[in-house]
Amino acid sequence: MAQPNPNIGETRPVIRQLDEAAINRIAAGEVVERPASAVKELVENALDAGARRIDIAMADGGKTLIRVSDDGCGMTPAELPLALSRHATSKIDGSDLLNINSFGFRGEALPSLGAVGRLTITSRAAGHDAAQIMVAGSQAGPVKPAALTAGTVVELRDLFYATPARLKFMRTDRAEQQAVSEVIKRLAMAEPFVSFTLRDVSGGGEGRVLFRADGETGDLFDALHARLARVLGGAFADNALRIDAAREGFHLTGYAALPTYSRGSSVAQFLFVNGRPVQDRLLIGALRGAYSDFLGRDRHPAAALFLDCDPQMVDVNVHPAKSEVRFRDPAMARGLIVTALRHALAEAGHRASNTVAADTLGAFRPEPTQPHQPARIYQMDRPSLGARQASYAAQAPGFADMPASSYAARVEETLPEVEETRLPLGAARAQVHENYIIAQTDTGMVIVDQHAAHERLVYERLKRQMAETGIAAQALLIPEIVELSPGDCARLLEHAGDLARLGLGIEPFGGGAIAIRETPALLGPVNARAMVLDILDELADQGESTGLQTRLEAILSRVACHGSVRSGRRMRAEEMNALLREMEATPHSGQCNHGRPTYVELKLADIERLFGRR
């Protein structure tokens, strides 16, 4: 039984105009969700003012105090009251809402903050005296003279004191502090030439520095690389690939990490559109799609990507927090990201992240040293080859007479050629446990998982063959008829050519129906109707479909797994060296089809350090 609407009484409701304070509190509910939202708005205002140095201080996670100081252009005394009026802004003139070149443009942040907290703005513009204005609960005070050298200081106290119900939804001080820190780090990545300092002043005084990044110098890529190393850590910077690609008005720059430097969640994915940090579903899907051939479902790529385009080609006014955007040509934006990332990964060749070696070295546990134990004394540094052979002969005179079956590893009798050890993966010297190839380089050694490496090589070979010869299609004895809406039918038929190249043959069957006449032979028996509906969902969501391609590549991956060198097979020296040379010449050979490394490189200095020789 339907319940009566409690909002409708016996008398007719009367339409009334809300007062300014209520309007500002409603607007604040959309713009200011938590202290991190307030910090984001204030710092973006500072960046729009041309600030080169921004200092942020907060107390109790931003609940009791947020103070943002900058050295930007500042405001005149006459502009301060106007800045607290809704929809008053210096960023746009209102004639073209698509031509937006600034972070802010609605003129809602300051009046919204003044509606839910106690806001004080002190500012000084060049050629004018400093002035200050205070507002609490949308009630503004008079403009007063103040002391300030330049720029602007915005101080927000007692956030949400005017809307106490919102305080009940705040998280702990630590959680809010972490959210503020994440906002500052994203903005710091977007502006590598600007200095940022974040302090916690909960205990009073200068407080504790939570994050600091001084303005970088050099060209854009050098500055961005240094800033990413500061924000995301040196490991990301060392294992990131430079991205620089353009297509039809879109320009993509930034850094993307190698597949072997992957994460267990998407916390290391940072996307920007025209310098604005966004969390857009289309861009996140494009990033995931670019790595789909290199990572398992439980691993996520790490990247900081900046997509720039004419403001007319993107609408940033589709979300109250401006965290989502809408592109005029979403397929072009997505295609550029996927193509640029895959091209960069291909150019990386067999390279794997250096964190693999670090993790390997960390797995070795040094022998614990007992208290008062005398230090080990090594009587020789690195003896010559002749000295080593003589020493081994003296220490193990019966070694040559031992049967081959008693060896722990099969070692090649001849030393590698000097030219081979200079190659990136060196020369094969031994096979351990019939699965791991030990290779010698000029600077250390390489351990290769023969099955994982050959699996990637076979997979890449199969993909090249598929691209060159196409996908074989199998004709259905009885075509399957799928009824669709006229719009879905037209959308699907627009991509009939692309689907045919993947082995899926469709044609119109009258009205909104299509006939499926062929399916990819690699897939074997398949639910053609479900496949077509999945493709339609992707087309509606992203403008293009990669589901069929992904399924085909998954089949090829399984074929490659079964057709590669198996663990347990003994390989001759020429076979092992041939595998190493093919790895060096094959893109993506640094990781298997699931994103795990295919080899580990250990530097001689690190190995000697493990044994206390350095």
C-alpha positions as CSV (number, residue, x, y, z in Angstrom):
1,M,0.0,0.0,0.0
2,A,1.4,3.4,-1.0
3,Q,2.2,5.7,1.9
4,P,1.0,9.3,1.6
5,N,3.7,11.9,0.9
6,P,4.5,13.6,4.2
7,N,5.6,16.7,2.4
8,I,2.2,17.4,1.0
9,G,-0.4,18.7,3.5
10,E,-4.0,19.6,3.2
11,T,-3.1,23.1,2.1
12,R,-1.5,23.9,-1.2
13,P,2.3,24.5,-0.9
14,V,3.4,28.0,-1.6
15,I,6.4,28.8,-3.8
16,R,8.8,31.2,-2.0
17,Q,12.2,32.7,-2.7
18,L,14.9,31.3,-0.4
19,D,17.1,33.9,1.4
20,E,20.7,34.4,0.5
21,A,22.0,32.5,3.5
22,A,20.0,29.4,2.6
23,I,21.1,29.6,-1.0
24,N,24.7,29.9,0.0
25,R,24.5,26.9,2.4
26,I,22.8,24.8,-0.4
27,A,25.6,25.8,-2.8
28,A,28.2,24.9,-0.2
29,G,26.7,21.4,0.1
30,E,27.6,20.8,-3.5
31,V,31.0,22.6,-3.6
32,V,32.4,22.0,-0.1
33,E,31.9,18.3,0.9
34,R,34.8,18.1,3.5
35,P,37.8,20.1,4.5
36,A,39.8,18.7,1.5
37,S,37.2,20.3,-0.8
38,A,37.7,23.7,0.8
39,V,41.4,23.4,0.5
40,K,41.1,22.5,-3.2
41,E,39.0,25.5,-3.9
42,L,41.3,27.9,-2.1
43,V,44.5,26.6,-3.6
44,E,43.0,26.6,-7.1
45,N,42.1,30.3,-6.5
46,A,45.7,30.9,-5.6
47,L,47.0,29.2,-8.7
48,D,44.5,31.2,-10.8
49,A,46.0,34.4,-9.2
50,G,49.4,33.5,-10.6
51,A,50.9,32.4,-7.3
52,R,54.4,30.9,-7.4
53,R,54.5,30.0,-3.7
54,I,51.5,28.6,-1.7
55,D,51.6,27.8,2.0
56,I,48.7,25.7,3.5
57,A,48.2,25.4,7.2
58,M,45.4,23.3,8.9
59,A,44.4,22.2,12.4
60,D,42.4,19.2,13.4
61,G,42.2,17.8,9.9
62,G,41.0,21.2,8.6
63,K,37.8,21.2,10.8
64,T,38.9,24.1,13.0
65,L,41.4,25.9,10.8
66,I,42.4,26.1,7.2
67,R,44.8,28.9,6.1
68,V,46.0,29.4,2.6
69,S,48.7,32.0,1.9
70,D,49.9,32.9,-1.6
71,D,52.0,35.5,-3.4
72,G,49.6,35.9,-6.3
73,C,48.2,39.2,-7.7
74,G,45.9,39.9,-4.8
75,M,42.7,41.9,-4.6
76,T,42.0,45.6,-4.0
77,P,39.9,46.8,-1.1
78,A,37.0,47.5,-3.4
79,E,37.0,43.9,-4.8
80,L,36.9,42.1,-1.4
81,P,33.1,42.5,-0.9
82,L,32.4,41.5,-4.5
83,A,34.5,38.4,-4.1
84,L,32.1,37.2,-1.4
85,S,29.1,37.6,-3.7
86,R,27.8,34.5,-5.5
87,H,28.7,34.2,-9.1
88,A,31.2,37.0,-9.0
89,T,34.5,36.0,-10.6
90,S,37.5,37.4,-12.5
91,K,38.0,34.2,-14.4
92,I,35.4,34.5,-17.2
93,D,33.1,37.2,-18.5
94,G,30.1,34.9,-19.0
95,S,30.0,35.2,-22.8
96,D,31.5,31.8,-23.6
97,L,31.2,29.1,-20.9
98,L,33.2,26.6,-23.0
99,N,36.3,28.8,-23.3
100,I,37.5,28.2,-19.7
101,N,41.3,28.5,-19.1
102,S,41.3,28.6,-15.3
103,F,40.6,26.2,-12.4
104,G,37.7,28.2,-11.0
105,F,35.0,30.0,-13.0
106,R,31.6,29.8,-11.1
107,G,32.3,32.3,-8.4
108,E,30.8,30.0,-5.7
109,A,33.7,28.9,-3.5
110,L,34.2,32.0,-1.3
111,P,30.6,32.8,-0.6
112,S,29.9,29.1,0.0
113,L,32.8,28.9,2.5
114,G,31.5,32.1,4.2
115,A,28.1,30.5,4.5
116,V,29.3,27.4,6.5
117,G,32.3,28.7,8.3
118,R,34.1,31.9,9.7
119,L,36.0,33.3,6.7
120,T,38.6,36.0,6.8
121,I,40.3,37.3,3.6
122,T,43.4,39.6,3.7
123,S,44.8,40.7,0.4
124,R,46.9,43.3,-1.2
125,A,47.2,44.1,-4.9
126,A,50.1,45.9,-6.5
127,G,49.7,49.7,-6.1
128,H,47.0,49.3,-3.4
129,D,46.9,49.1,0.4
130,A,46.2,45.8,2.1
131,A,42.7,45.2,3.3
132,Q,40.7,42.6,5.2
133,I,37.1,41.4,5.3
134,M,35.4,38.9,7.5
135,V,32.2,36.9,7.0
136,A,30.4,34.3,9.1
137,G,27.2,32.6,8.3
138,S,26.9,34.7,5.1
139,Q,27.0,37.9,7.2
140,A,29.9,40.0,6.0
141,G,31.6,42.7,8.0
142,P,33.1,46.0,6.7
143,V,36.4,46.2,4.8
144,K,39.3,47.1,7.2
145,P,42.9,48.1,6.7
146,A,45.4,45.3,7.3
147,A,49.1,44.5,7.2
148,L,50.3,42.4,4.3
149,T,53.2,42.7,1.9
150,A,51.7,41.1,-1.1
151,G,49.3,38.3,-2.2
152,T,46.4,36.9,-0.3
153,V,45.8,35.1,2.9
154,V,42.4,33.2,3.3
155,E,41.6,31.9,6.8
156,L,38.7,29.5,7.3
157,R,37.8,28.6,10.9
158,D,35.2,26.3,12.4
159,L,34.1,24.7,9.1
160,F,30.4,23.7,9.0
161,Y,29.7,25.5,12.3
162,A,26.6,27.0,10.6
163,T,25.5,23.5,9.4
164,P,26.3,21.3,12.4
165,A,24.6,18.3,10.8
166,R,27.4,18.1,8.2
167,L,29.9,17.8,11.1
168,K,28.4,14.4,12.0
169,F,29.6,13.0,8.6
170,M,33.2,14.1,9.0
171,R,35.8,11.4,9.4
172,T,38.6,11.3,12.0
173,D,41.2,14.2,12.0
174,R,43.8,11.8,10.5
175,A,41.5,10.7,7.7
176,E,40.6,14.3,6.8
177,Q,44.3,15.3,7.0
178,Q,45.2,12.5,4.6
179,A,42.4,13.7,2.2
180,V,43.8,17.2,2.3
181,S,47.3,15.9,1.6
182,E,46.1,14.0,-1.4
183,V,44.5,17.1,-2.9
184,I,47.7,19.1,-2.4
185,K,49.8,16.4,-4.0
186,R,47.6,16.3,-7.1
187,L,47.7,20.0,-7.5
188,A,51.5,20.0,-7.0
189,M,51.8,17.5,-9.9
190,A,49.7,19.8,-12.1
191,E,52.0,22.8,-11.3
192,P,55.6,21.6,-11.0
193,F,57.0,25.2,-11.2
194,V,55.0,26.3,-8.1
195,S,56.2,25.7,-4.5
196,F,53.8,24.0,-2.1
197,T,54.0,23.6,1.7
198,L,51.4,21.9,3.9
199,R,51.6,22.2,7.6
200,D,49.6,20.8,10.6
201,V,49.4,23.5,13.2
202,S,47.0,21.6,15.5
203,G,49.4,22.2,18.4
204,G,50.0,25.8,17.6
205,G,53.1,27.6,16.5
206,E,54.8,26.8,13.1
207,G,53.4,23.3,13.3
208,R,54.6,20.1,11.6
209,V,55.4,20.0,7.8
210,L,53.4,17.3,6.2
211,F,54.4,17.9,2.6
212,R,56.8,20.2,0.9
213,A,57.7,20.6,-2.8
214,D,59.8,23.5,-4.0
215,G,59.3,24.9,-7.4
216,E,61.2,22.9,-10.1
217,T,63.4,24.4,-12.8
218,G,64.3,23.3,-16.3
219,D,61.9,22.4,-19.2
220,L,58.5,20.9,-18.6
221,F,59.5,17.3,-18.7
222,D,62.5,17.7,-16.4
223,A,60.4,19.7,-14.0
224,L,57.5,17.2,-14.1
225,H,59.9,14.2,-13.6
226,A,61.5,15.9,-10.6
227,R,58.1,16.8,-9.1
228,L,56.7,13.3,-9.6
229,A,59.8,11.9,-7.9
230,R,59.1,14.2,-5.0
231,V,55.4,13.3,-4.8
232,L,55.2,9.7,-5.9
233,G,58.7,8.6,-4.9
234,G,62.0,7.9,-6.7
235,A,60.9,4.4,-7.5
236,F,58.1,5.6,-9.8
237,A,60.3,8.2,-11.4
238,D,63.0,5.6,-12.1
239,N,60.6,3.1,-13.7
240,A,58.4,5.6,-15.6
241,L,58.3,6.1,-19.3
242,R,58.1,9.5,-20.9
243,I,54.8,10.1,-22.8
244,D,54.6,12.8,-25.5
245,A,52.0,12.3,-28.2
246,A,49.5,14.5,-30.2
247,R,46.6,13.8,-32.4
248,E,44.0,16.2,-34.0
249,G,44.0,18.9,-31.3
250,F,44.8,16.6,-28.3
251,H,48.3,16.6,-26.7
252,L,49.2,13.9,-24.2
253,T,52.2,14.3,-21.9
254,G,53.4,12.8,-18.6
255,Y,54.9,9.6,-17.3
256,A,53.6,6.0,-17.2
257,A,55.2,3.2,-15.2
258,L,56.4,-0.1,-16.6
259,P,54.0,-3.0,-16.2
260,T,56.3,-4.7,-13.7
261,Y,55.9,-1.6,-11.6
262,S,52.2,-2.1,-11.0
263,R,50.1,-1.6,-7.9
264,G,47.5,-3.6,-6.0
265,S,44.9,-0.8,-6.5
266,S,44.4,2.4,-8.6
267,V,45.9,4.7,-6.0
268,A,48.8,5.6,-8.2
269,Q,46.7,6.8,-11.2
270,F,46.7,10.6,-11.7
271,L,44.9,12.1,-14.7
272,F,44.7,15.8,-15.6
273,V,42.7,17.6,-18.4
274,N,44.1,21.1,-19.2
275,G,46.0,21.0,-15.9
276,R,42.8,20.2,-13.9
277,P,42.9,17.0,-11.7
278,V,40.0,14.8,-12.8
279,Q,38.7,11.3,-12.0
280,D,37.0,10.7,-15.2
281,R,35.6,7.2,-16.1
282,L,36.6,7.5,-19.8
283,L,40.2,8.3,-19.1
284,I,40.5,5.7,-16.3
285,G,39.1,3.1,-18.8
286,A,41.6,4.2,-21.4
287,L,44.5,3.8,-19.0
288,R,43.3,0.4,-18.0
289,G,42.8,-0.6,-21.6
290,A,46.3,0.4,-22.6
291,Y,47.8,-2.0,-20.0
292,S,45.2,-4.7,-20.5
293,D,47.6,-6.9,-22.5
294,F,50.3,-6.7,-19.8
295,L,48.6,-6.8,-16.4
296,G,46.3,-9.3,-14.6
297,R,42.9,-8.2,-13.3
298,D,44.3,-7.8,-9.8
299,R,47.1,-5.4,-10.8
300,H,46.7,-1.7,-11.7
301,P,49.1,0.6,-13.7
302,A,50.7,3.6,-12.2
303,A,50.7,6.8,-14.3
304,A,50.5,10.6,-14.2
305,L,49.1,11.8,-17.5
306,F,48.2,15.3,-18.7
307,L,45.8,15.6,-21.6
308,D,45.6,19.1,-23.1
309,C,43.3,20.4,-25.8
310,D,41.4,23.5,-26.9
311,P,38.9,24.4,-24.1
312,Q,36.2,24.3,-26.8
313,M,36.7,20.5,-27.1
314,V,36.0,19.7,-23.5
315,D,33.2,20.6,-21.1
316,V,34.4,21.0,-17.5
317,N,31.1,22.2,-16.1
318,V,29.4,18.8,-15.8
319,H,30.1,18.1,-12.2
320,P,29.8,20.3,-9.1
321,A,33.3,19.4,-7.9
322,K,34.6,19.7,-11.5
323,S,36.1,16.2,-11.2
324,E,34.6,14.9,-14.4
325,V,34.7,16.2,-17.9
326,R,32.9,15.6,-21.2
327,F,34.8,15.5,-24.5
328,R,33.3,16.5,-27.8
329,D,35.2,13.6,-29.3
330,P,35.6,11.0,-26.6
331,A,36.8,8.3,-29.0
332,M,39.7,10.5,-30.1
333,A,40.8,11.2,-26.5
334,R,40.6,7.6,-25.5
335,G,42.4,6.4,-28.6
336,L,45.3,8.8,-28.1
337,I,45.8,7.6,-24.6
338,V,45.8,3.9,-25.5
339,T,48.0,4.3,-28.6
340,A,50.5,6.6,-26.9
341,L,50.9,4.3,-23.9
342,R,51.2,1.1,-25.9
343,H,53.8,2.8,-28.2
344,A,55.8,3.9,-25.2
345,L,55.6,0.4,-23.7
346,A,56.7,-1.1,-27.0
347,E,59.7,1.2,-27.2
348,A,60.7,0.1,-23.7
349,G,61.5,-3.3,-25.3
350,H,62.6,-5.9,-22.8
351,R,63.0,-3.4,-19.9
352,A,61.7,-4.4,-16.5
353,S,61.4,-2.2,-13.5
354,N,64.4,-1.9,-11.2
355,T,62.2,-2.6,-8.2
356,V,62.3,-6.2,-9.2
357,A,66.0,-6.4,-8.5
358,A,65.5,-4.5,-5.3
359,D,62.8,-6.8,-4.1
360,T,65.0,-9.8,-5.0
361,L,67.9,-8.4,-3.0
362,G,65.6,-7.7,-0.1
363,A,64.4,-11.3,-0.1
364,F,67.9,-12.4,0.8
365,R,68.3,-12.5,4.6
366,P,71.8,-11.8,5.8
367,E,73.2,-14.1,8.5
368,P,72.4,-12.5,11.9
369,T,75.5,-11.1,13.6
370,Q,75.9,-12.1,17.3
371,P,76.9,-9.5,19.9
372,H,80.7,-9.2,20.3
373,Q,81.2,-11.5,17.3
374,P,84.5,-10.5,15.5
375,A,84.1,-9.0,12.1
376,R,84.7,-11.4,9.1
377,I,88.1,-11.0,7.4
378,Y,88.2,-11.7,3.7
379,Q,91.7,-12.7,2.5
380,M,91.1,-11.9,-1.2
381,D,89.1,-9.3,-3.2
382,R,88.4,-10.6,-6.7
383,P,91.0,-13.2,-7.8
384,S,91.9,-13.9,-11.4
385,L,90.3,-16.7,-13.4
386,G,93.5,-18.9,-13.1
387,A,93.6,-18.3,-9.4
388,R,90.0,-19.3,-9.0
389,Q,90.5,-22.5,-11.0
390,A,93.6,-23.5,-9.1
391,S,91.8,-22.8,-5.8
392,Y,88.7,-24.9,-6.8
393,A,90.9,-27.8,-7.9
394,A,92.7,-27.7,-4.5
395,Q,89.6,-27.4,-2.5
396,A,87.5,-30.1,-4.4
397,P,89.9,-32.6,-6.1
398,G,87.1,-35.1,-6.7
399,F,84.7,-32.7,-8.3
400,A,85.6,-33.6,-11.8
401,D,84.8,-37.3,-11.2
402,M,81.3,-36.7,-9.9
403,P,78.4,-37.9,-12.1
404,A,76.5,-35.2,-14.0
405,S,73.3,-36.2,-12.2
406,S,74.7,-35.0,-8.9
407,Y,75.2,-31.4,-10.0
408,A,72.7,-28.9,-8.6
409,A,72.8,-27.0,-11.8
410,R,73.9,-27.6,-15.4
411,V,76.9,-25.3,-16.1
412,E,78.2,-24.5,-19.5
413,E,81.8,-25.6,-19.9
414,T,83.0,-22.6,-22.0
415,L,83.2,-19.0,-20.9
416,P,81.0,-16.5,-22.8
417,E,82.2,-14.4,-25.6
418,V,83.1,-10.9,-24.5
419,E,80.8,-9.4,-27.0
420,E,77.8,-11.4,-25.6
421,T,78.4,-10.3,-22.0
422,R,78.2,-6.7,-23.2
423,L,74.6,-7.3,-24.4
424,P,71.7,-6.2,-22.1
425,L,70.8,-9.8,-21.0
426,G,74.4,-11.1,-21.3
427,A,75.4,-14.7,-22.1
428,A,73.9,-17.8,-20.7
429,R,76.1,-19.6,-18.3
430,A,73.8,-22.2,-16.5
431,Q,70.3,-23.5,-16.1
432,V,69.1,-24.0,-12.6
433,H,66.2,-26.4,-11.7
434,E,65.5,-26.8,-15.4
435,N,63.6,-23.5,-15.4
436,Y,65.9,-20.6,-14.6
437,I,68.7,-19.4,-16.9
438,I,71.7,-17.7,-15.3
439,A,73.4,-15.2,-17.7
440,Q,76.5,-13.2,-17.1
441,T,76.8,-9.6,-18.1
442,D,79.7,-7.1,-17.8
443,T,78.1,-5.5,-14.7
444,G,76.5,-8.5,-13.0
445,M,74.1,-11.4,-13.7
446,V,70.6,-12.0,-15.0
447,I,68.2,-14.7,-13.9
448,V,65.6,-15.5,-16.5
449,D,62.3,-17.5,-16.0
450,Q,62.5,-19.5,-19.3
451,H,58.8,-20.4,-19.4
452,A,57.5,-16.9,-18.6
453,A,59.9,-15.3,-21.1
454,H,59.1,-17.7,-23.9
455,E,55.4,-17.3,-23.2
456,R,55.6,-13.6,-23.9
457,L,57.7,-14.1,-27.0
458,V,55.2,-16.6,-28.5
459,Y,52.3,-14.4,-27.6
460,E,53.9,-11.4,-29.3
461,R,54.5,-13.5,-32.4
462,L,50.9,-14.7,-32.5
463,K,49.7,-11.1,-32.2
464,R,51.8,-10.1,-35.1
465,Q,50.4,-12.9,-37.2
466,M,46.9,-12.0,-36.2
467,A,47.5,-8.3,-37.2
468,E,49.0,-9.4,-40.5
469,T,46.7,-12.1,-41.6
470,G,43.5,-11.2,-39.7
471,I,41.2,-13.5,-37.6
472,A,39.9,-16.6,-39.2
473,A,36.0,-16.7,-39.1
474,Q,33.8,-19.7,-38.9
475,A,30.4,-19.5,-40.6
476,L,27.3,-20.4,-38.6
477,L,25.1,-23.1,-40.2
478,I,22.1,-21.1,-39.1
479,P,22.6,-17.3,-38.7
480,E,21.6,-16.0,-35.3
481,I,19.1,-13.2,-35.4
482,V,19.3,-10.6,-32.7
483,E,16.5,-8.0,-32.2
484,L,17.7,-4.6,-31.3
485,S,16.4,-1.1,-31.1
486,P,16.8,0.9,-34.3
487,G,19.4,3.1,-32.5
488,D,21.5,0.2,-31.2
489,C,21.2,-1.5,-34.6
490,A,22.6,1.6,-36.4
491,R,25.4,2.0,-33.9
492,L,26.5,-1.6,-34.2
493,L,26.4,-1.6,-38.0
494,E,28.6,1.5,-38.1
495,H,31.4,-0.7,-36.7
496,A,30.6,-3.8,-38.9
497,G,33.9,-3.4,-40.8
498,D,36.0,-3.4,-37.6
499,L,34.1,-6.4,-36.3
500,A,34.6,-8.3,-39.5
501,R,38.4,-7.9,-39.2
502,L,38.1,-9.6,-35.9
503,G,36.1,-12.5,-37.3
504,L,32.6,-11.3,-36.3
505,G,30.4,-11.0,-39.4
506,I,27.0,-9.1,-39.0
507,E,24.6,-7.7,-41.5
508,P,21.2,-5.9,-41.3
509,F,18.1,-8.2,-41.2
510,G,15.3,-5.7,-41.5
511,G,13.9,-3.3,-38.9
512,G,16.1,-3.2,-35.8
513,A,17.4,-6.8,-36.2
514,I,20.8,-8.0,-37.3
515,A,22.0,-11.4,-38.5
516,I,25.2,-12.8,-37.1
517,R,26.7,-15.0,-39.8
518,E,30.3,-15.5,-38.6
519,T,32.1,-15.7,-35.3
520,P,35.9,-15.8,-34.6
521,A,37.2,-19.3,-35.1
522,L,39.6,-18.9,-32.1
523,L,36.7,-18.6,-29.7
524,G,35.1,-21.9,-30.7
525,P,31.4,-22.4,-29.6
526,V,30.3,-19.0,-28.4
527,N,27.1,-17.2,-27.3
528,A,27.0,-14.8,-30.2
529,R,24.0,-12.9,-28.9
530,A,25.6,-12.2,-25.5
531,M,28.8,-11.1,-27.3
532,V,26.9,-8.6,-29.5
533,L,25.1,-7.2,-26.5
534,D,28.4,-6.7,-24.6
535,I,29.9,-4.9,-27.6
536,L,26.8,-2.7,-27.8
537,D,27.3,-1.8,-24.1
538,E,30.9,-0.8,-24.7
539,L,30.0,1.3,-27.7
540,A,27.4,3.2,-25.7
541,D,29.7,3.7,-22.8
542,Q,33.0,4.5,-24.6
543,G,32.3,5.0,-28.2
544,E,34.3,1.9,-29.2
545,S,34.5,-1.7,-28.3
546,T,37.6,-3.6,-27.2
547,G,35.8,-6.6,-25.6
548,L,36.1,-8.9,-28.6
549,Q,39.7,-7.9,-29.1
550,T,40.4,-8.6,-25.4
551,R,38.8,-12.0,-25.6
552,L,40.8,-12.9,-28.7
553,E,44.0,-11.8,-27.1
554,A,43.2,-13.9,-24.0
555,I,42.8,-17.0,-26.3
556,L,46.2,-16.2,-27.9
557,S,47.7,-15.8,-24.4
558,R,46.5,-19.3,-23.4
559,V,47.8,-20.7,-26.7
560,A,51.2,-19.0,-26.1
561,C,51.3,-20.5,-22.6
562,H,50.8,-24.1,-23.9
563,G,53.2,-23.5,-26.8
564,S,56.1,-22.1,-24.9
565,V,59.1,-23.8,-23.4
566,R,57.9,-25.7,-20.4
567,S,59.4,-25.7,-16.9
568,G,61.5,-28.8,-16.5
569,R,63.0,-28.8,-20.0
570,R,66.7,-28.8,-20.2
571,M,68.0,-26.3,-22.7
572,R,71.4,-26.2,-24.5
573,A,73.6,-23.2,-24.4
574,E,72.7,-22.1,-28.0
575,E,69.0,-22.4,-27.1
576,M,69.4,-20.3,-24.0
577,N,71.4,-17.6,-25.8
578,A,68.9,-17.6,-28.6
579,L,66.1,-17.0,-26.1
580,L,68.0,-14.1,-24.6
581,R,68.7,-12.5,-27.9
582,E,65.0,-12.8,-28.9
583,M,64.0,-11.2,-25.6
584,E,66.2,-8.2,-26.4
585,A,64.6,-7.7,-29.7
586,T,60.9,-8.2,-28.6
587,P,58.8,-5.5,-27.1
588,H,57.2,-6.1,-23.7
589,S,59.5,-9.2,-23.1
590,G,60.4,-7.8,-19.6
591,Q,57.0,-9.1,-18.3
592,C,55.0,-12.2,-18.9
593,N,51.3,-12.0,-20.1
594,H,50.2,-11.5,-16.5
595,G,52.5,-8.6,-15.7
596,R,55.1,-10.6,-13.7
597,P,58.8,-10.0,-14.5
598,T,60.5,-12.5,-16.8
599,Y,63.9,-11.8,-15.6
600,V,65.8,-10.2,-12.6
601,E,69.1,-8.3,-13.1
602,L,71.5,-8.2,-10.2
603,K,74.5,-5.8,-10.3
604,L,77.8,-7.2,-9.2
605,A,78.2,-4.5,-6.6
606,D,74.8,-5.5,-5.0
607,I,75.8,-9.2,-5.0
608,E,79.2,-8.4,-3.3
609,R,77.4,-6.3,-0.7
610,L,75.2,-9.3,0.2
611,F,78.4,-11.2,1.1
612,G,79.9,-8.3,3.0
613,R,82.6,-7.6,0.4
614,R,81.7,-3.9,0.2
